[in-house]
Amino acid sequence: MKLNPNYAKLNESYLFADIAAKVRAFVREHPQADLISLGIGDVTRPLSPAVICELNAAAHDMAAEETFHGYGPEQGYGFLREAIVRHYAAKGVVLHDDEVFIGDGAKSDLGNMTELFSESSVLLPDPGYPAYYDVNVMAGNRIHFAAGHSRNGFKPMPPSGRRFDIIYICSPGNPTGAVYTREELKAWVDYARETGAVIFFDAAYEAFVHDRSLPTSVFEIEGARECAVEFCSFSKSAGFTGMRCGWTVVPHELAGGALNKMWLRRQTTKFNGASYVVQRAAAAALGEQGQYENRKIIDYYMRNARVIHDALTAAGIRHTGGVDSPYIWMRCPRGMTSWEYFDALLERAAVVGTPGVGFGRRGEGYFRLTAFGNAEKTARAVARLVDVTLAMTNRK
Amino acid sequence: MKLNPNYAKLNESYLFADIAAKVRAFVREHPQADLISLGIGDVTRPLSPAVICELNAAAHDMAAEETFHGYGPEQGYGFLREAIVRHYAAKGVVLHDDEVFIGDGAKSDLGNMTELFSESSVLLPDPGYPAYYDVNVMAGNRIHFAAGHSRNGFKPMPPSGRRFDIIYICSPGNPTGAVYTREELKAWVDYARETGAVIFFDAAYEAFVHDRSLPTSVFEIEGARECAVEFCSFSKSAGFTGMRCGWTVVPHELAGGALNKMWLRRQTTKFNGASYVVQRAAAAALGEQGQYENRKIIDYYMRNARVIHDALTAAGIRHTGGVDSPYIWMRCPRGMTSWEYFDALLERAAVVGTPGVGFGRRGEGYFRLTAFGNAEKTARAVARLVDVTLAMTNRK
């Protein structure tokens, strides 16, 4: 057997394992501590009643011969693809239902989409979601980074005089919480069209955008249908991280129609559709009652984000995100590395976050906080974080 | 962008589309006909009560903050991996629970596993499951065929003097229904070890093996832990074709431990676990009550298989399968191609099956029947099939 040599080039990631080990050691030494995590990248609120109701109805279908569902269409049931087309129509984006592919989550599709390309040069945001990097190492692609930093508000813009085959954009961004404006995204779309690149647009956090002037889909930008694929998910908008459902939009205009056909062929050959009961539940999340209920859940998280944002702002601690995003990306006190700050915060405030360097070299000196926790605990944790951080800042 | 050139080498498959078109035309011309399909490759019985009960309980979990489940382990929940370890222990196979990976179905894993290898020569059964061929074209591998025919009972054996990197074996076989004996499988395991090949063992139909002398897992064979990966599924054993859950076993011995680590890395990077509610339902299928109920469902299908097998045997129509397999692979009347027989059977008996040539060049002149239909209709259809087939045979 001949193993794929690219796997040997992957770095082992110990980020979350290291965090867990440090937290365990802290709890062992301080069993009475009121430990609170602001590092949770997962939702914590239960599924909404409308979603649960539909999940039960779908389970009931599976119990009788007349309503049982076996293999479904690999690209997803029509009822869900049509609901997603309506979801886009509500923001003025017109899609054909055969441009929408239902999958088991954006992570799978973001990884698997690399198979449709070969020997590509890719441009990844740094800091960015670590899986972007890993899947391209696995594919043997040439990896370049677009640097995010405080001067560009963690929104890297197109580099002049260079070209890439594939460009990854995540907006609202993980881990930075930065959201591209319409004009900024237009610059990327124009650049991609001029240079013949394809944009992989990760819209997993679109539901957190409240400012109506900000785009929530790359297809709100003119010309995007000729150069972009969009990945989205029910994970954060409807609490589906454990349910597993997402979708990918591959417009017919891409590569003269070839990419849509290739993705259909990939999915019909190496995938067998998302679970019927999960697709039914996902469709309910996009229904009127589901939208109403899930908006309330998102508002709950966004109040947490606002609490963190406001507390950091009042304390003069530099950060991005937290307004149209569940992530807050803060500067560590001057001179501290991400891990030094992590250790100090854990030790002195019993608060856990995520060291920014875990998201790339440019994340060093930064720290990610999230809005997915319990409201009361979040407020308590951020108060302690601010006190400890100001004390460290003033001492220096 | 640079597209993967291998996709252009794929043949479009029109098999099931062509069947559907012919059936539609027949129904249009004969609206009163009692059309019956013996071509169904999907289960038709509803999920068992124990499975439905657990699916409802899991849905209930998702409705409350205290019992809500977000992201699960990418390799699957411990409760399900341990249940699968016990499933193997019952057949005398000892596995570690970190050798078992839960996925969303064998089709996904069979396709995705090719990523761990590069520039491989692969040996596929002909006739065989068409996706084996397609995923290896996509991967750019060199494809060779192991011919199944009546002389080897559609169980090709290792070719002497040749070697391959990857060998696909499906037992019980789709489409042929042929089941390898322990001795035959041992010959493949020995061959793989001698030549440094890895066996991809597709055990999707293992639940249909009733003859206890026949192996239902490649790991019942000595030495297999050093050369085989096994793919299995709840699709046919518990009616999960629409639920989506399967598993893959990657022993630690393979490639000195490298393959298990690579698959873990692949799954943690490009997959986010099967749905929690589906995993709970799958675990119930492996529980005592679930096993009892699902055995009755399999017995239902196996009675259909027996009805087809016995009718063909009594009529002297040559075939394999139908005993320890849900598939029956029959010889078309002498001189007829698969499609000629398909057309004649549809026109004269109003019975639908699957032309063997759809499973590879060696499938020409054969026809696949399945046991997944309704019992009463199956009996009626096979009686008509035998009458019409004998009439065609005698006329010649």
Chai-1 contact restraints between the chains, C-beta under 6 A:
chainA,res_idxA,chainB,res_idxB,connection_type,confidence,min_distance_angstrom,max_distance_angstrom,comment,restraint_id
A,M1,B,D165,contact,1.0,0.0,6.0,A-B,restraint_1
A,M1,B,V198,contact,1.0,0.0,6.0,A-B,restraint_2
A,K2,B,F117,contact,1.0,0.0,6.0,A-B,restraint_3
A,K2,B,S118,contact,1.0,0.0,6.0,A-B,restraint_4
A,K2,B,E119,contact,1.0,0.0,6.0,A-B,restraint_5
A,K2,B,S120,contact,1.0,0.0,6.0,A-B,restraint_6
A,K2,B,D165,contact,1.0,0.0,6.0,A-B,restraint_7
A,N4,B,L116,contact,1.0,0.0,6.0,A-B,restraint_8
A,N4,B,F117,contact,1.0,0.0,6.0,A-B,restraint_9
A,N4,B,S118,contact,1.0,0.0,6.0,A-B,restraint_10
A,Y7,B,M262,contact,1.0,0.0,6.0,A-B,restraint_11
A,D42,B,G70,contact,1.0,0.0,6.0,A-B,restraint_12
A,D42,B,Y71,contact,1.0,0.0,6.0,A-B,restraint_13
A,V43,B,G70,contact,1.0,0.0,6.0,A-B,restraint_14
A,P46,B,A63,contact,1.0,0.0,6.0,A-B,restraint_15
A,P46,B,A64,contact,1.0,0.0,6.0,A-B,restraint_16
A,P46,B,E65,contact,1.0,0.0,6.0,A-B,restraint_17
A,P46,B,F68,contact,1.0,0.0,6.0,A-B,restraint_18
A,L47,B,M62,contact,1.0,0.0,6.0,A-B,restraint_19
A,I52,B,A63,contact,1.0,0.0,6.0,A-B,restraint_20
A,L55,B,A59,contact,1.0,0.0,6.0,A-B,restraint_21
A,N56,B,A59,contact,1.0,0.0,6.0,A-B,restraint_22
A,A59,B,L55,contact,1.0,0.0,6.0,A-B,restraint_23
A,A59,B,N56,contact,1.0,0.0,6.0,A-B,restraint_24
A,M62,B,L47,contact,1.0,0.0,6.0,A-B,restraint_25
A,A63,B,P46,contact,1.0,0.0,6.0,A-B,restraint_26
A,A63,B,I52,contact,1.0,0.0,6.0,A-B,restraint_27
A,A64,B,P46,contact,1.0,0.0,6.0,A-B,restraint_28
A,E65,B,P46,contact,1.0,0.0,6.0,A-B,restraint_29
A,F68,B,P46,contact,1.0,0.0,6.0,A-B,restraint_30
A,H69,B,G242,contact,1.0,0.0,6.0,A-B,restraint_31
A,G70,B,D42,contact,1.0,0.0,6.0,A-B,restraint_32
A,G70,B,V43,contact,1.0,0.0,6.0,A-B,restraint_33
A,G70,B,T241,contact,1.0,0.0,6.0,A-B,restraint_34
A,G70,B,G242,contact,1.0,0.0,6.0,A-B,restraint_35
A,Y71,B,D42,contact,1.0,0.0,6.0,A-B,restraint_36
A,Y71,B,T241,contact,1.0,0.0,6.0,A-B,restraint_37
A,G72,B,G242,contact,1.0,0.0,6.0,A-B,restraint_38
A,D104,B,D104,contact,1.0,0.0,6.0,A-B,restraint_39
A,G105,B,N272,contact,1.0,0.0,6.0,A-B,restraint_40
A,K107,B,N272,contact,1.0,0.0,6.0,A-B,restraint_41
A,S108,B,F271,contact,1.0,0.0,6.0,A-B,restraint_42
A,G111,B,K270,contact,1.0,0.0,6.0,A-B,restraint_43
A,L116,B,N4,contact,1.0,0.0,6.0,A-B,restraint_44
A,F117,B,K2,contact,1.0,0.0,6.0,A-B,restraint_45
A,F117,B,N4,contact,1.0,0.0,6.0,A-B,restraint_46
A,S118,B,K2,contact,1.0,0.0,6.0,A-B,restraint_47
A,S118,B,N4,contact,1.0,0.0,6.0,A-B,restraint_48
A,E119,B,K2,contact,1.0,0.0,6.0,A-B,restraint_49
A,S120,B,K2,contact,1.0,0.0,6.0,A-B,restraint_50
A,A131,B,T269,contact,1.0,0.0,6.0,A-B,restraint_51
A,D134,B,T269,contact,1.0,0.0,6.0,A-B,restraint_52
A,D165,B,M1,contact,1.0,0.0,6.0,A-B,restraint_53
A,D165,B,K2,contact,1.0,0.0,6.0,A-B,restraint_54
A,V198,B,M1,contact,1.0,0.0,6.0,A-B,restraint_55
A,T241,B,G70,contact,1.0,0.0,6.0,A-B,restraint_56
A,T241,B,Y71,contact,1.0,0.0,6.0,A-B,restraint_57
A,G242,B,H69,contact,1.0,0.0,6.0,A-B,restraint_58
A,G242,B,G70,contact,1.0,0.0,6.0,A-B,restraint_59
A,G242,B,G72,contact,1.0,0.0,6.0,A-B,restraint_60
A,G242,B,Y276,contact,1.0,0.0,6.0,A-B,restraint_61
A,M243,B,S275,contact,1.0,0.0,6.0,A-B,restraint_62
A,R244,B,S275,contact,1.0,0.0,6.0,A-B,restraint_63
A,M262,B,Y7,contact,1.0,0.0,6.0,A-B,restraint_64
A,T269,B,A131,contact,1.0,0.0,6.0,A-B,restraint_65
A,T269,B,D134,contact,1.0,0.0,6.0,A-B,restraint_66
A,K270,B,G111,contact,1.0,0.0,6.0,A-B,restraint_67
A,F271,B,S108,contact,1.0,0.0,6.0,A-B,restraint_68
A,N272,B,G105,contact,1.0,0.0,6.0,A-B,restraint_69
A,N272,B,K107,contact,1.0,0.0,6.0,A-B,restraint_70
A,S275,B,M243,contact,1.0,0.0,6.0,A-B,restraint_71
A,S275,B,R244,contact,1.0,0.0,6.0,A-B,restraint_72
A,S275,B,S275,contact,1.0,0.0,6.0,A-B,restraint_73
A,S275,B,V278,contact,1.0,0.0,6.0,A-B,restraint_74
A,Y276,B,G242,contact,1.0,0.0,6.0,A-B,restraint_75
A,V278,B,S275,contact,1.0,0.0,6.0,A-B,restraint_76
